[in-house]
Amino acid sequence: MLTPNRASAVPASVVLPTARRPYAAAFRGVIALSAATGLVIECVHVNVLVVLSFFTIWSNILVALALGAGAVRAWNRRPPLPALWTGGVLLCITVVGLVFHLVLDNPASPFNQAAEIARLTGAKAVANQLLHTVTPIGTALDFLLLTAPGALRWRHAAQWLAIPGLYFAFALIRGALLSPGTPTRYTYPFVDVTAHGYPAVLTNAVVLGAAFYALGLAIVGLDRIRPAPRPRENRISSQRARGLK
């Protein structure tokens, strides 16, 4: 028989195993597959090294890994991934969706690429929608409907900035190493040092970093006020409430 001290050290998951969540597993599997499909299409049609230089690709790789692992865990009755990881993935892919639709595919934006995007056809158009629309919406729905609230912390918003910060450094170093005139030397117009110069690009980075941080804070705030999913009925408790026979 366990003593009180030793009993308290037993993980709750050993005493009360996590229930299998088939709907969460299926939904996460679909979103992970959508990200993987878009990535494969891009790699088939474009040089892999060029494909891997885009933040959209980095973010969708994270979605495929995080939601794929989340699907397996939900099916195998395992605890979810740490909220720090899943929240960071949500932030990155949300920025991908917002920047694409509000900045790159917006004729009113000074950085718009709407004409080039409109020329996409076939598999490339499918990949574009999967990577910029389906995965951001799907990841957001997973967060809102299939995860328990209250796991995110305010400090996470600052910690998540490591991912875009690392990408920004990568984009500048890559651009500096490639010869002038190389296609996709700078992957996004707002990091194009040749067109705007370093002062303007660094200003863009600060503005985007502030936007990342503000959105991260918004995600944490939303996590703290959204309602918890309705718990499943405990059959033993309900029987006791009626009285055992």
VOBA-1610 file (N, C-alpha, C; in pm, whole numbers, padded with zeros to 5 digits, always signed):
BEGIN
Met+00085-00120+00000Met+00000+00000+00000Met+00088+00125+00000Leu+00052+00222-00085Leu+00133+00344-00095Leu+00111+00434+00025Thr+00220+00496+00069Thr+00207+00598+00172Thr+00153+00724+00108Pro+00096+00819+00186Pro+00042+00942+00129Pro+00144+01018+00046Asn+00273+01025+00093Asn+00373+01101+00021Asn+00405+01039-00114Arg+00419+00905-00112Arg+00451+00837-00237Arg+00333+00838-00333Ala+00214+00830-00280Ala+00096+00830-00366Ala+00082+00962-00438Ser+00118+01072-00370Ser+00103+01203-00432Ser+00202+01224-00545Ala+00311+01141-00547Ala+00412+01156-00652Ala+00375+01082-00780Val+00269+01000-00775Val+00228+00925-00892Val+00162+01019-00992Pro+00205+01022-01119Pro+00143+01112-01217Pro-00005+01084-01231Ala-00082+01192-01251Ala-00226+01177-01264Ala-00262+01092-01385Ser-00178+01096-01491Ser-00208+01019-01611Ser-00200+00869-01588Val-00125+00827-01479Val-00120+00685-01446Val-00248+00641-01378Val-00301+00728-01293Val-00423+00695-01220Val-00545+00710-01310Leu-00549+00818-01388Leu-00661+00845-01477Leu-00609+00859-01620Pro-00601+00753-01697Pro-00548+00761-01833Pro-00625+00860-01920Thr-00553+00927-02009Thr-00617+01019-02101Thr-00707+00942-02198Ala-00826+00994-02221Ala-00920+00926-02311Ala-00876+00942-02457Arg-00906+00843-02539Arg-00880+00855-02681Arg-00971+00962-02741Arg-00916+01043-02831Arg-00992+01151-02893Arg-00989+01133-03044Pro-01076+01047-03097Pro-01070+01015-03241Pro-01099+01134-03332Tyr-01192+01223-03290Tyr-01224+01337-03375Tyr-01107+01434-03383Ala-01043+01458-03268Ala-00925+01545-03267Ala-00813+01483-03349Ala-00794+01351-03335Ala-00689+01283-03412Ala-00715+01294-03561Ala-00841+01274-03602Ala-00874+01280-03745Ala-00856+01421-03799Phe-00903+01522-03726Phe-00892+01659-03775Phe-00746+01701-03786Arg-00668+01673-03683Arg-00527+01709-03687Arg-00454+01634-03797Gly-00492+01510-03819Gly-00431+01434-03927Gly-00459+01496-04063Val-00581+01546-04083Val-00617+01609-04210Val-00536+01737-04232Ile-00523+01818-04128Ile-00447+01943-04142Ile-00299+01915-04163Ala-00245+01818-04090Ala-00105+01780-04111Ala-00084+01729-04252Leu-00178+01650-04303Leu-00168+01599-04439Leu-00179+01712-04541Ser-00264+01811-04514Ser-00276+01927-04603Ser-00143+02001-04614Ala-00079+02023-04498Ala+00051+02090-04499Ala+00154+02007-04574Ala+00158+01877-04548Ala+00255+01790-04614Ala+00231+01786-04765Thr+00104+01783-04806Thr+00072+01780-04949Thr+00119+01907-05018Gly+00092+02022-04957Gly+00138+02147-05014Gly+00290+02153-05024Leu+00359+02102-04922Leu+00505+02102-04922Leu+00560+02013-05034Val+00501+01895-05050Val+00548+01803-05154Val+00527+01863-05293Ile+00411+01924-05315Ile+00384+01986-05446Ile+00488+02094-05476Glu+00515+02178-05377Glu+00614+02285-05398Glu+00751+02227-05430Cys+00791+02123-05358Cys+00923+02064-05380Cys+00934+01995-05516Val+00822+01944-05567Val+00822+01880-05698Val+00836+01983-05809His+00776+02100-05791His+00772+02200-05899His+00882+02305-05888Val+00945+02318-05774Val+01046+02423-05754Val+01169+02360-05690Asn+01285+02419-05713Asn+01408+02373-05649Asn+01389+02365-05498Val+01424+02251-05440Val+01398+02228-05297Val+01467+02333-05210Leu+01589+02371-05246Leu+01661+02470-05166Leu+01591+02605-05169Val+01531+02640-05282Val+01455+02764-05290Val+01327+02753-05207Val+01259+02640-05217Val+01136+02619-05141Val+01162+02634-04991Leu+01271+02576-04944Leu+01300+02578-04800Leu+01345+02714-04749Ser+01357+02812-04839Ser+01401+02944-04796Ser+01285+03036-04757Phe+01160+02988-04769Phe+01044+03071-04739Phe+00991+03045-04598Phe+00949+03151-04530Phe+00892+03137-04396Phe+00762+03056-04400Thr+00688+03068-04510Thr+00566+02988-04526Thr+00599+02840-04516Ile+00708+02799-04577Ile+00748+02657-04575Ile+00792+02617-04435Trp+00872+02701-04371Trp+00913+02672-04233Trp+00790+02650-04145Ser+00694+02740-04156Ser+00575+02733-04072Ser+00491+02609-04101Asn+00478+02575-04229Asn+00399+02457-04263Asn+00468+02327-04226Ile+00600+02325-04226Ile+00672+02209-04174Ile+00640+02192-04025Leu+00640+02303-03951Leu+00605+02298-03809Leu+00462+02248-03790Val+00369+02295-03876Val+00230+02249-03867Val+00222+02099-03891Ala+00288+02051-03996Ala+00284+01908-04027Ala+00339+01825-03912Leu+00449+01871-03851Leu+00509+01796-03740Leu+00423+01803-03614Ala+00379+01925-03578Ala+00306+01943-03452Ala+00167+01878-03458Leu+00092+01902-03565Leu-00041+01845-03572Leu-00037+01696-03603Gly+00065+01653-03677Gly+00082+01509-03696Gly+00109+01438-03564Ala+00201+01494-03484Ala+00228+01437-03352Ala+00105+01448-03262Gly+00033+01560-03272Gly-00087+01577-03192Gly-00194+01476-03227Ala-00204+01441-03356Ala-00302+01340-03398Ala-00268+01205-03339Val-00141+01168-03344Val-00098+01039-03287Val-00123+01035-03137Arg-00092+01144-03069Arg-00111+01149-02924Arg-00259+01142-02888Ala-00344+01211-02963Ala-00487+01207-02934Ala-00542+01066-02955Trp-00493+00996-03053Trp-00541+00860-03080Trp-00488+00759-02978Asn-00363+00780-02934Asn-00298+00685-02842Asn-00317+00719-02695Arg-00411+00812-02665Arg-00441+00849-02526Arg-00319+00910-02454Arg-00236+00981-02528Arg-00120+01045-02467Arg-00149+01192-02444Pro-00082+01255-02347Pro-00104+01399-02322Pro-00066+01481-02445Pro-00124+01600-02460Pro-00091+01685-02575Pro+00051+01738-02568Leu+00099+01789-02680Leu+00230+01853-02684Leu+00231+01975-02593Pro+00348+02018-02545Pro+00355+02139-02461Pro+00291+02259-02529Ala+00220+02338-02451Ala+00150+02455-02507Ala+00247+02556-02567Leu+00369+02565-02514Leu+00468+02656-02571Leu+00494+02621-02717Trp+00501+02493-02749Trp+00528+02450-02886Trp+00408+02475-02976Thr+00293+02425-02935Thr+00174+02438-03020Thr+00133+02584-03038Gly+00150+02665-02933Gly+00120+02808-02946Gly+00213+02877-03042Gly+00341+02840-03041Gly+00436+02899-03135Gly+00404+02863-03279Val+00362+02737-03300Val+00322+02695-03434Val+00198+02774-03480Leu+00102+02789-03389Leu-00018+02865-03421Leu+00017+03009-03459Leu+00105+03072-03384Leu+00144+03210-03414Leu+00208+03220-03552Cys+00302+03132-03581Cys+00374+03140-03710Cys+00280+03119-03828Ile+00195+03017-03820Ile+00109+02989-03935Ile-00003+03093-03947Thr-00043+03154-03835Thr-00140+03262-03842Thr-00080+03383-03913Val+00044+03414-03883Val+00112+03524-03951Val+00125+03495-04100Val+00154+03369-04135Val+00161+03331-04276Val+00030+03364-04347Gly-00081+03323-04288Gly-00212+03349-04349Gly-00243+03497-04358Leu-00216+03571-04250Leu-00247+03714-04249Leu-00160+03792-04347Val-00030+03764-04347Val+00060+03837-04437Val+00025+03806-04582Phe-00005+03680-04612Phe-00038+03645-04750Phe-00163+03718-04797His-00270+03711-04717His-00397+03765-04764His-00407+03918-04749Leu-00340+03973-04649Leu-00351+04117-04626Leu-00238+04198-04689Val-00124+04134-04715Val-00009+04208-04767Val+00029+04164-04908Leu+00054+04034-04926Leu+00105+03986-05055Leu-00003+03972-05161Asp-00123+03929-05123Asp-00231+03910-05220Asp-00334+04021-05211Asn-00287+04139-05174Asn-00375+04255-05158Asn-00327+04367-05251Pro-00404+04399-05356Pro-00360+04504-05450Pro-00336+04639-05384Ala-00398+04664-05269Ala-00379+04792-05201Ala-00249+04797-05121Ser-00182+04685-05106Ser-00058+04681-05028Ser+00061+04724-05112Pro+00157+04796-05054Pro+00276+04835-05131Pro+00365+04716-05165Phe+00344+04601-05098Phe+00424+04482-05123Phe+00344+04374-05197Asn+00235+04412-05262Asn+00146+04311-05319Asn+00211+04236-05435Gln+00178+04107-05443Gln+00220+04020-05552Gln+00097+03953-05613Ala-00015+04026-05611Ala-00142+03969-05654Ala-00137+03921-05799Ala-00067+03993-05885Ala-00061+03954-06027Ala+00009+03819-06042Glu+00121+03802-05972Glu+00194+03675-05980Glu+00111+03562-05921Ile+00043+03587-05811Ile-00038+03484-05746Ile-00154+03443-05836Ala-00215+03538-05905Ala-00328+03508-05993Ala-00287+03419-06109Arg-00159+03419-06146Arg-00114+03337-06259Arg-00090+03191-06221Leu-00097+03158-06093Leu-00077+03020-06050Leu-00193+02933-06098Thr-00160+02815-06149Thr-00263+02723-06197Thr-00229+02581-06153Gly-00327+02491-06166Gly-00304+02350-06141Gly-00256+02321-06001Ala-00158+02231-05991Ala-00107+02186-05861Ala-00047+02301-05781Lys+00017+02396-05852Lys+00076+02510-05781Lys-00031+02594-05713Ala-00145+02613-05778Ala-00255+02687-05717Ala-00311+02612-05597Val-00320+02479-05609Val-00367+02397-05496Val-00272+02410-05378Ala-00141+02398-05404Ala-00043+02410-05297Ala-00049+02547-05231Asn-00067+02651-05313Asn-00076+02786-05259Asn-00191+02800-05161Gln-00308+02743-05194Gln-00423+02750-05104Gln-00403+02663-04980Leu-00343+02547-04997Leu-00319+02460-04881Leu-00226+02528-04780Leu-00117+02587-04830Leu-00014+02642-04741Leu-00051+02777-04682His-00132+02856-04754His-00162+02991-04707His-00303+03009-04650Thr-00392+02914-04676Thr-00530+02930-04631Thr-00578+02813-04546Val-00563+02691-04598Val-00615+02573-04527Val-00542+02550-04396Thr-00410+02550-04399Thr-00338+02520-04275Thr-00352+02630-04168Pro-00350+02760-04204Pro-00375+02860-04099Pro-00513+02847-04036Ile-00616+02828-04119Ile-00752+02815-04064Ile-00765+02688-03982Gly-00711+02577-04034Gly-00721+02450-03963Gly-00649+02452-03830Thr-00530+02513-03825Thr-00455+02520-03700Thr-00528+02608-03598Ala-00587+02717-03645Ala-00664+02803-03555Ala-00787+02730-03500Leu-00856+02654-03584Leu-00973+02579-03537Leu-00933+02471-03437Asp-00819+02408-03460Asp-00771+02309-03364Asp-00747+02373-03228Phe-00685+02490-03228Phe-00661+02562-03102Phe-00791+02601-03034Leu-00887+02652-03109Leu-01010+02704-03050Leu-01105+02593-03003Leu-01110+02483-03076Leu-01214+02383-03052Leu-01164+02253-02990Leu-01035+02224-03004Leu-00988+02091-02964Leu-00879+02092-02858Thr-00845+02208-02805Thr-00744+02214-02699Thr-00804+02278-02574Ala-00754+02236-02459Ala-00800+02291-02331Ala-00741+02430-02311Pro-00819+02526-02264Pro-00768+02663-02245Pro-00683+02675-02118Gly-00612+02786-02109Gly-00540+02820-01987Gly-00398+02769-01980Ala-00347+02704-02085Ala-00212+02648-02080Ala-00105+02749-02121Leu-00142+02852-02196Leu-00043+02950-02244Leu-00010+03052-02136Arg+00112+03104-02141Arg+00159+03204-02045Arg+00201+03329-02120Trp+00196+03445-02052Trp+00231+03571-02118Trp+00374+03570-02169Arg+00464+03504-02099Arg+00604+03501-02142Arg+00622+03427-02273His+00527+03341-02308His+00538+03267-02434His+00541+03361-02554Ala+00468+03472-02547Ala+00462+03565-02660Ala+00602+03616-02696Ala+00686+03641-02596Ala+00823+03684-02622Ala+00909+03567-02669Gln+00890+03450-02611Gln+00969+03333-02650Gln+00942+03293-02795Trp+00820+03310-02839Trp+00786+03273-02978Trp+00857+03359-03080Leu+00906+03477-03041Leu+00975+03564-03136Leu+01107+03504-03185Ala+01155+03400-03118Ala+01280+03336-03160Ala+01267+03279-03301Ile+01149+03228-03337Ile+01133+03166-03469Ile+01140+03270-03581Pro+01057+03378-03578Pro+01072+03479-03685Pro+01206+03549-03680Gly+01264+03566-03561Gly+01396+03628-03552Gly+01501+03545-03622Leu+01496+03414-03601Leu+01589+03324-03668Leu+01569+03328-03818Tyr+01444+03332-03862Tyr+01417+03335-04006Tyr+01468+03466-04067Phe+01448+03578-04000Phe+01491+03707-04053Phe+01643+03708-04072Ala+01715+03656-03972Ala+01861+03649-03984Ala+01900+03559-04101Phe+01832+03446-04114Phe+01858+03354-04226Phe+01835+03423-04360Ala+01723+03496-04373Ala+01688+03560-04501Ala+01793+03664-04540Leu+01841+03742-04442Leu+01941+03845-04474Leu+02075+03782-04510Ile+02116+03680-04436Ile+02245+03614-04465Ile+02239+03545-04601Arg+02128+03477-04627Arg+02112+03409-04757Arg+02119+03510-04871Gly+02047+03622-04857Gly+02048+03723-04961Gly+02185+03783-04984Ala+02260+03801-04875Ala+02394+03859-04887Ala+02491+03763-04956Leu+02470+03634-04940Leu+02560+03535-04998Leu+02531+03508-05146Leu+02407+03529-05188Leu+02371+03504-05327Leu+02411+03622-05417Ser+02441+03593-05542Ser+02481+03699-05634Ser+02364+03789-05668Pro+02390+03917-05692Pro+02284+04008-05736Pro+02219+03957-05864Gly+02087+03970-05869Gly+02015+03922-05985Gly+01968+03778-05975Thr+02010+03707-05869Thr+01964+03570-05851Thr+01814+03570-05821Pro+01734+03488-05893Pro+01590+03483-05864Pro+01566+03441-05719Thr+01466+03503-05659Thr+01431+03479-05517Thr+01552+03497-05425Arg+01639+03592-05461Arg+01751+03621-05371Arg+01698+03662-05234Tyr+01597+03748-05234Tyr+01526+03785-05112Tyr+01384+03731-05124Thr+01346+03648-05032Thr+01223+03570-05046Thr+01095+03652-05035Tyr+01101+03765-04966Tyr+00983+03850-04952Tyr+01022+03994-04981Pro+00933+04072-05040Pro+00969+04210-05078Pro+01008+04298-04959Phe+00953+04270-04841Phe+00985+04356-04726Phe+01119+04322-04662Val+01191+04218-04713Val+01327+04192-04668Val+01428+04211-04782Asp+01384+04274-04890Asp+01469+04294-05007Asp+01561+04414-04983Val+01685+04385-04946Val+01781+04490-04917Val+01818+04567-05043Thr+01823+04499-05158Thr+01858+04566-05283Thr+01756+04675-05318Ala+01629+04646-05295Ala+01523+04741-05332Ala+01504+04851-05228His+01523+04818-05100His+01486+04913-04994His+01603+04959-04908Gly+01715+04885-04908Gly+01827+04921-04822Gly+01811+04863-04683Tyr+01923+04851-04612Tyr+01919+04791-04479Tyr+01836+04870-04378Pro+01844+05004-04375Pro+01763+05077-04276Pro+01613+05049-04290Ala+01562+05049-04414Ala+01420+05023-04435Ala+01384+04879-04401Val+01471+04786-04437Val+01445+04644-04408Val+01446+04619-04257Leu+01539+04680-04187Leu+01542+04665-04041Leu+01419+04728-03977Thr+01374+04839-04035Thr+01250+04900-03985Thr+01132+04806-04007Asn+01127+04745-04125Asn+01022+04646-04151Asn+01028+04532-04051Ala+01150+04489-04017Ala+01166+04379-03923Ala+01113+04417-03784Val+01141+04540-03742Val+01092+04585-03612Val+00940+04591-03611Val+00883+04644-03718Val+00736+04653-03727Val+00674+04514-03727Leu+00731+04424-03806Leu+00677+04288-03810Leu+00698+04216-03678Gly+00812+04240-03613Gly+00836+04179-03483Gly+00735+04226-03379Ala+00705+04356-03383Ala+00603+04410-03291Ala+00467+04348-03320Ala+00438+04328-03450Ala+00311+04266-03487Ala+00306+04120-03440Phe+00417+04047-03455Phe+00426+03910-03403Phe+00398+03908-03253Tyr+00462+03999-03182Tyr+00448+04001-03036Tyr+00305+04036-02996Ala+00246+04135-03062Ala+00109+04175-03031Ala+00012+04060-03060Leu+00033+03991-03172Leu-00053+03877-03204Leu-00033+03765-03104Gly+00092+03744-03061Gly+00118+03643-02959Gly+00047+03674-02829Leu+00050+03800-02788Leu-00023+03841-02667Leu-00173+03820-02684Ala-00223+03848-02805Ala-00366+03828-02831Ala-00403+03680-02820Ile-00317+03593-02870Ile-00343+03449-02862Ile-00345+03403-02716Val-00248+03452-02637Val-00246+03415-02495Val-00370+03469-02424Gly-00406+03595-02453Gly-00526+03652-02392Gly-00651+03574-02429Leu-00663+03537-02556Leu-00778+03457-02599Leu-00781+03323-02528Asp-00663+03264-02510Asp-00655+03134-02443Asp-00706+03142-02299Arg-00692+03259-02237Arg-00732+03275-02097Arg-00880+03304-02079Ile-00948+03348-02185Ile-01090+03383-02169Ile-01184+03287-02242Arg-01131+03203-02331Arg-01220+03112-02403Arg-01272+03002-02311Pro-01392+02955-02334Pro-01449+02853-02248Pro-01381+02718-02266Ala-01383+02640-02161Ala-01326+02506-02167Ala-01422+02412-02237Pro-01369+02311-02309Pro-01457+02211-02370Pro-01540+02141-02264Arg-01661+02102-02300Arg-01748+02033-02205Arg-01690+01897-02170Pro-01666+01868-02041Pro-01606+01740-02004Pro-01701+01624-02029Arg-01640+01508-02056Arg-01721+01388-02074Arg-01780+01344-01941Glu-01897+01285-01946Glu-01966+01243-01824Glu-01891+01129-01757Asn-01875+01138-01628Asn-01813+01032-01550Asn-01922+00933-01510Arg-01918+00814-01568Arg-02026+00720-01547Arg-02039+00676-01402Ile-01924+00656-01334Ile-01931+00612-01195Ile-01997+00718-01110Ser-01958+00845-01132Ser-02018+00953-01053Ser-02168+00961-01077Ser-02210+00947-01205Ser-02351+00960-01232Ser-02430+00846-01170Gln-02369+00725-01163Gln-02436+00614-01098Gln-02451+00639-00949Arg-02347+00694-00889Arg-02355+00721-00746Arg-02460+00827-00715Ala-02471+00923-00808Ala-02571+01028-00786Ala-02712+00968-00784Arg-02732+00860-00865Arg-02864+00798-00868Arg-02879+00693-00759Gly-02763+00650-00708Gly-02766+00545-00607Gly-02737+00411-00671Leu-02638+00340-00616Leu-02600+00211-00670Leu-02701+00106-00630Lys-02723+00009-00718Lys-02819-00099-00690Lys-02746-00231-00679
//
